Amino acid sequence: MQICDSADIVIFKGVVSKDHIHMHIEYRPSQDIISIVKKLKGRTSRKIQQEFPLLK
């Protein structure tokens, strides 16, 4: 949510499953979806590795 707030992205809906998530988001046309996904995946990966070091 912090990434989305700072990048002016609105999350309408999200569903978390065991091994993936689905998100319905709204972003500016000037934003690149690939960059958004990279930011989200990078941040969540880092947080998970910090919380669960055995997963490395």
Gaussian input, Z-matrix of N, CA and C with variables (Angstrom, degrees):
# hf/3-21g

backbone

0 1
 N
 C     1     B1
 C     2     B2     1     A1
 N     3     B3     2     A2     1     D1
 C     4     B4     3     A3     2     D2
 C     5     B5     4     A4     3     D3
 N     6     B6     5     A5     4     D4
 C     7     B7     6     A6     5     D5
 C     8     B8     7     A7     6     D6
 N     9     B9     8     A8     7     D7
 C    10    B10     9     A9     8     D8
 C    11    B11    10    A10     9     D9
 N    12    B12    11    A11    10    D10
 C    13    B13    12    A12    11    D11
 C    14    B14    13    A13    12    D12
 N    15    B15    14    A14    13    D13
 C    16    B16    15    A15    14    D14
 C    17    B17    16    A16    15    D15
 N    18    B18    17    A17    16    D16
 C    19    B19    18    A18    17    D17
 C    20    B20    19    A19    18    D18
 N    21    B21    20    A20    19    D19
 C    22    B22    21    A21    20    D20
 C    23    B23    22    A22    21    D21
 N    24    B24    23    A23    22    D22
 C    25    B25    24    A24    23    D23
 C    26    B26    25    A25    24    D24
 N    27    B27    26    A26    25    D25
 C    28    B28    27    A27    26    D26
 C    29    B29    28    A28    27    D27
 N    30    B30    29    A29    28    D28
 C    31    B31    30    A30    29    D29
 C    32    B32    31    A31    30    D30
 N    33    B33    32    A32    31    D31
 C    34    B34    33    A33    32    D32
 C    35    B35    34    A34    33    D33
 N    36    B36    35    A35    34    D34
 C    37    B37    36    A36    35    D35
 C    38    B38    37    A37    36    D36
 N    39    B39    38    A38    37    D37
 C    40    B40    39    A39    38    D38
 C    41    B41    40    A40    39    D39
 N    42    B42    41    A41    40    D40
 C    43    B43    42    A42    41    D41
 C    44    B44    43    A43    42    D42
 N    45    B45    44    A44    43    D43
 C    46    B46    45    A45    44    D44
 C    47    B47    46    A46    45    D45
 N    48    B48    47    A47    46    D46
 C    49    B49    48    A48    47    D47
 C    50    B50    49    A49    48    D48
 N    51    B51    50    A50    49    D49
 C    52    B52    51    A51    50    D50
 C    53    B53    52    A52    51    D51
 N    54    B54    53    A53    52    D52
 C    55    B55    54    A54    53    D53
 C    56    B56    55    A55    54    D54
 N    57    B57    56    A56    55    D55
 C    58    B58    57    A57    56    D56
 C    59    B59    58    A58    57    D57
 N    60    B60    59    A59    58    D58
 C    61    B61    60    A60    59    D59
 C    62    B62    61    A61    60    D60
 N    63    B63    62    A62    61    D61
 C    64    B64    63    A63    62    D62
 C    65    B65    64    A64    63    D63
 N    66    B66    65    A65    64    D64
 C    67    B67    66    A66    65    D65
 C    68    B68    67    A67    66    D66
 N    69    B69    68    A68    67    D67
 C    70    B70    69    A69    68    D68
 C    71    B71    70    A70    69    D69
 N    72    B72    71    A71    70    D70
 C    73    B73    72    A72    71    D71
 C    74    B74    73    A73    72    D72
 N    75    B75    74    A74    73    D73
 C    76    B76    75    A75    74    D74
 C    77    B77    76    A76    75    D75
 N    78    B78    77    A77    76    D76
 C    79    B79    78    A78    77    D77
 C    80    B80    79    A79    78    D78
 N    81    B81    80    A80    79    D79
 C    82    B82    81    A81    80    D80
 C    83    B83    82    A82    81    D81
 N    84    B84    83    A83    82    D82
 C    85    B85    84    A84    83    D83
 C    86    B86    85    A85    84    D84
 N    87    B87    86    A86    85    D85
 C    88    B88    87    A87    86    D86
 C    89    B89    88    A88    87    D87
 N    90    B90    89    A89    88    D88
 C    91    B91    90    A90    89    D89
 C    92    B92    91    A91    90    D90
 N    93    B93    92    A92    91    D91
 C    94    B94    93    A93    92    D92
 C    95    B95    94    A94    93    D93
 N    96    B96    95    A95    94    D94
 C    97    B97    96    A96    95    D95
 C    98    B98    97    A97    96    D96
 N    99    B99    98    A98    97    D97
 C   100   B100    99    A99    98    D98
 C   101   B101   100   A100    99    D99
 N   102   B102   101   A101   100   D100
 C   103   B103   102   A102   101   D101
 C   104   B104   103   A103   102   D102
 N   105   B105   104   A104   103   D103
 C   106   B106   105   A105   104   D104
 C   107   B107   106   A106   105   D105
 N   108   B108   107   A107   106   D106
 C   109   B109   108   A108   107   D107
 C   110   B110   109   A109   108   D108
 N   111   B111   110   A110   109   D109
 C   112   B112   111   A111   110   D110
 C   113   B113   112   A112   111   D111
 N   114   B114   113   A113   112   D112
 C   115   B115   114   A114   113   D113
 C   116   B116   115   A115   114   D114
 N   117   B117   116   A116   115   D115
 C   118   B118   117   A117   116   D116
 C   119   B119   118   A118   117   D117
 N   120   B120   119   A119   118   D118
 C   121   B121   120   A120   119   D119
 C   122   B122   121   A121   120   D120
 N   123   B123   122   A122   121   D121
 C   124   B124   123   A123   122   D122
 C   125   B125   124   A124   123   D123
 N   126   B126   125   A125   124   D124
 C   127   B127   126   A126   125   D125
 C   128   B128   127   A127   126   D126
 N   129   B129   128   A128   127   D127
 C   130   B130   129   A129   128   D128
 C   131   B131   130   A130   129   D129
 N   132   B132   131   A131   130   D130
 C   133   B133   132   A132   131   D131
 C   134   B134   133   A133   132   D132
 N   135   B135   134   A134   133   D133
 C   136   B136   135   A135   134   D134
 C   137   B137   136   A136   135   D135
 N   138   B138   137   A137   136   D136
 C   139   B139   138   A138   137   D137
 C   140   B140   139   A139   138   D138
 N   141   B141   140   A140   139   D139
 C   142   B142   141   A141   140   D140
 C   143   B143   142   A142   141   D141
 N   144   B144   143   A143   142   D142
 C   145   B145   144   A144   143   D143
 C   146   B146   145   A145   144   D144
 N   147   B147   146   A146   145   D145
 C   148   B148   147   A147   146   D146
 C   149   B149   148   A148   147   D147
 N   150   B150   149   A149   148   D148
 C   151   B151   150   A150   149   D149
 C   152   B152   151   A151   150   D150
 N   153   B153   152   A152   151   D151
 C   154   B154   153   A153   152   D152
 C   155   B155   154   A154   153   D153
 N   156   B156   155   A155   154   D154
 C   157   B157   156   A156   155   D155
 C   158   B158   157   A157   156   D156
 N   159   B159   158   A158   157   D157
 C   160   B160   159   A159   158   D158
 C   161   B161   160   A160   159   D159
 N   162   B162   161   A161   160   D160
 C   163   B163   162   A162   161   D161
 C   164   B164   163   A163   162   D162
 N   165   B165   164   A164   163   D163
 C   166   B166   165   A165   164   D164
 C   167   B167   166   A166   165   D165

   B1=1.4467
   B2=1.5278
   B3=1.3361
   B4=1.4688
   B5=1.5225
   B6=1.3190
   B7=1.4638
   B8=1.5173
   B9=1.3089
   B10=1.4669
   B11=1.5221
   B12=1.3238
   B13=1.4605
   B14=1.5258
   B15=1.3157
   B16=1.4617
   B17=1.5273
   B18=1.3309
   B19=1.4666
   B20=1.5248
   B21=1.3275
   B22=1.4676
   B23=1.5306
   B24=1.3393
   B25=1.4650
   B26=1.5250
   B27=1.3197
   B28=1.4625
   B29=1.5277
   B30=1.3358
   B31=1.4678
   B32=1.5184
   B33=1.3335
   B34=1.4638
   B35=1.5159
   B36=1.3185
   B37=1.4579
   B38=1.5218
   B39=1.3187
   B40=1.4541
   B41=1.5120
   B42=1.3233
   B43=1.4587
   B44=1.5239
   B45=1.3389
   B46=1.4601
   B47=1.5207
   B48=1.3354
   B49=1.4589
   B50=1.5244
   B51=1.3065
   B52=1.4651
   B53=1.5275
   B54=1.3261
   B55=1.4598
   B56=1.5266
   B57=1.3316
   B58=1.4661
   B59=1.5262
   B60=1.3309
   B61=1.4586
   B62=1.5236
   B63=1.3131
   B64=1.4664
   B65=1.5206
   B66=1.3334
   B67=1.4588
   B68=1.5165
   B69=1.3156
   B70=1.4629
   B71=1.5151
   B72=1.3345
   B73=1.4586
   B74=1.5279
   B75=1.3182
   B76=1.4638
   B77=1.5276
   B78=1.3360
   B79=1.4574
   B80=1.5233
   B81=1.3259
   B82=1.4646
   B83=1.5304
   B84=1.3148
   B85=1.4662
   B86=1.5330
   B87=1.3162
   B88=1.4663
   B89=1.5305
   B90=1.3284
   B91=1.4599
   B92=1.5217
   B93=1.3091
   B94=1.4583
   B95=1.5256
   B96=1.3289
   B97=1.4618
   B98=1.5327
   B99=1.3119
   B100=1.4629
   B101=1.5234
   B102=1.3181
   B103=1.4688
   B104=1.5263
   B105=1.3178
   B106=1.4650
   B107=1.5223
   B108=1.3193
   B109=1.4682
   B110=1.5259
   B111=1.3323
   B112=1.4682
   B113=1.5191
   B114=1.3297
   B115=1.4623
   B116=1.5228
   B117=1.3311
   B118=1.4588
   B119=1.5252
   B120=1.3272
   B121=1.4630
   B122=1.5222
   B123=1.3244
   B124=1.4603
   B125=1.5113
   B126=1.3095
   B127=1.4688
   B128=1.5230
   B129=1.3244
   B130=1.4642
   B131=1.5207
   B132=1.3200
   B133=1.4587
   B134=1.5288
   B135=1.3214
   B136=1.4651
   B137=1.5253
   B138=1.3230
   B139=1.4667
   B140=1.5338
   B141=1.3270
   B142=1.4626
   B143=1.5269
   B144=1.3311
   B145=1.4721
   B146=1.5125
   B147=1.3202
   B148=1.4736
   B149=1.5214
   B150=1.3269
   B151=1.4591
   B152=1.5246
   B153=1.3449
   B154=1.4586
   B155=1.5313
   B156=1.3481
   B157=1.4646
   B158=1.5352
   B159=1.3121
   B160=1.4711
   B161=1.5361
   B162=1.3296
   B163=1.4583
   B164=1.5294
   B165=1.3215
   B166=1.4704
   B167=1.4989
   A1=111.09
   A2=116.61
   A3=119.59
   A4=110.83
   A5=116.68
   A6=120.69
   A7=109.53
   A8=116.90
   A9=121.15
   A10=110.99
   A11=117.36
   A12=120.02
   A13=111.27
   A14=116.84
   A15=119.78
   A16=112.39
   A17=117.93
   A18=121.63
   A19=112.60
   A20=117.17
   A21=121.87
   A22=111.73
   A23=114.95
   A24=122.79
   A25=107.63
   A26=116.65
   A27=121.39
   A28=108.67
   A29=116.27
   A30=121.26
   A31=107.45
   A32=116.44
   A33=120.59
   A34=111.57
   A35=116.33
   A36=120.18
   A37=108.16
   A38=116.26
   A39=120.79
   A40=110.41
   A41=116.09
   A42=121.92
   A43=107.21
   A44=115.83
   A45=120.92
   A46=108.48
   A47=115.85
   A48=121.94
   A49=108.84
   A50=116.77
   A51=121.30
   A52=112.08
   A53=117.65
   A54=119.73
   A55=114.49
   A56=118.03
   A57=120.86
   A58=110.29
   A59=115.08
   A60=119.92
   A61=109.33
   A62=115.37
   A63=122.28
   A64=106.27
   A65=116.24
   A66=120.30
   A67=109.82
   A68=115.81
   A69=121.93
   A70=105.28
   A71=115.80
   A72=120.11
   A73=110.81
   A74=114.36
   A75=120.94
   A76=106.90
   A77=116.05
   A78=121.04
   A79=109.33
   A80=115.45
   A81=120.67
   A82=110.07
   A83=118.62
   A84=121.70
   A85=112.44
   A86=116.25
   A87=119.03
   A88=112.43
   A89=116.71
   A90=120.31
   A91=110.37
   A92=115.10
   A93=122.34
   A94=109.02
   A95=118.16
   A96=121.72
   A97=111.39
   A98=117.52
   A99=120.40
   A100=110.26
   A101=117.36
   A102=121.27
   A103=111.09
   A104=117.04
   A105=120.97
   A106=110.07
   A107=116.67
   A108=120.67
   A109=110.66
   A110=117.75
   A111=120.94
   A112=111.39
   A113=116.87
   A114=120.67
   A115=110.78
   A116=116.33
   A117=120.45
   A118=111.70
   A119=116.98
   A120=120.43
   A121=111.75
   A122=116.23
   A123=119.79
   A124=112.33
   A125=115.89
   A126=119.99
   A127=111.04
   A128=117.78
   A129=119.47
   A130=111.07
   A131=118.01
   A132=121.41
   A133=110.35
   A134=116.54
   A135=121.11
   A136=111.12
   A137=116.45
   A138=120.43
   A139=111.44
   A140=116.47
   A141=120.34
   A142=110.29
   A143=117.40
   A144=120.52
   A145=111.69
   A146=118.12
   A147=120.47
   A148=111.31
   A149=115.52
   A150=119.77
   A151=112.63
   A152=116.45
   A153=122.08
   A154=109.44
   A155=118.53
   A156=121.83
   A157=113.57
   A158=118.29
   A159=120.63
   A160=112.54
   A161=118.15
   A162=121.16
   A163=112.97
   A164=118.80
   A165=120.96
   A166=112.35
   D1=-33.28
   D2=179.46
   D3=-64.00
   D4=-41.36
   D5=179.12
   D6=-63.03
   D7=-45.94
   D8=-178.76
   D9=-64.00
   D10=-42.10
   D11=178.92
   D12=-62.10
   D13=-43.36
   D14=-177.55
   D15=-72.96
   D16=-24.23
   D17=-177.82
   D18=-100.91
   D19=9.07
   D20=179.33
   D21=59.70
   D22=47.05
   D23=177.98
   D24=-113.88
   D25=134.72
   D26=-179.62
   D27=-105.09
   D28=127.43
   D29=175.08
   D30=-94.65
   D31=117.03
   D32=178.70
   D33=-87.18
   D34=-40.42
   D35=-175.60
   D36=-156.27
   D37=146.36
   D38=176.22
   D39=-145.61
   D40=141.50
   D41=177.66
   D42=-129.28
   D43=125.89
   D44=-179.09
   D45=-103.46
   D46=124.59
   D47=175.50
   D48=-109.28
   D49=-178.35
   D50=-176.92
   D51=-60.20
   D52=-42.52
   D53=-174.04
   D54=-126.07
   D55=10.03
   D56=177.73
   D57=-163.56
   D58=170.56
   D59=176.68
   D60=-132.00
   D61=157.26
   D62=172.49
   D63=-120.22
   D64=133.59
   D65=178.51
   D66=-134.05
   D67=135.60
   D68=171.81
   D69=-104.33
   D70=114.72
   D71=-175.54
   D72=-127.18
   D73=161.31
   D74=173.77
   D75=-123.57
   D76=130.35
   D77=-179.89
   D78=-140.98
   D79=161.17
   D80=-178.30
   D81=-66.59
   D82=146.96
   D83=178.48
   D84=-60.58
   D85=-24.89
   D86=179.62
   D87=-76.35
   D88=-13.30
   D89=178.90
   D90=-84.03
   D91=145.31
   D92=-179.11
   D93=-96.75
   D94=122.55
   D95=-176.85
   D96=-60.77
   D97=-33.82
   D98=179.30
   D99=-62.82
   D100=-42.46
   D101=178.43
   D102=-64.78
   D103=-39.15
   D104=178.85
   D105=-62.59
   D106=-46.86
   D107=-179.10
   D108=-63.72
   D109=-41.43
   D110=178.27
   D111=-59.95
   D112=-43.03
   D113=179.00
   D114=-62.79
   D115=-46.93
   D116=-178.65
   D117=-63.47
   D118=-45.54
   D119=-179.00
   D120=-67.54
   D121=-39.39
   D122=-179.79
   D123=-63.98
   D124=-46.17
   D125=-178.80
   D126=-66.17
   D127=-45.08
   D128=-178.12
   D129=-67.53
   D130=-37.50
   D131=178.42
   D132=-62.08
   D133=-44.89
   D134=179.38
   D135=-61.92
   D136=-43.46
   D137=-179.11
   D138=-65.15
   D139=-42.29
   D140=179.65
   D141=-64.23
   D142=-42.78
   D143=179.33
   D144=-65.19
   D145=-34.27
   D146=176.75
   D147=-69.61
   D148=-39.20
   D149=-177.49
   D150=-76.76
   D151=-34.05
   D152=-177.00
   D153=-128.89
   D154=78.21
   D155=-175.15
   D156=-60.96
   D157=-22.31
   D158=-179.73
   D159=-68.94
   D160=-15.48
   D161=-178.23
   D162=-79.14
   D163=-10.37
   D164=-177.53
   D165=-62.48

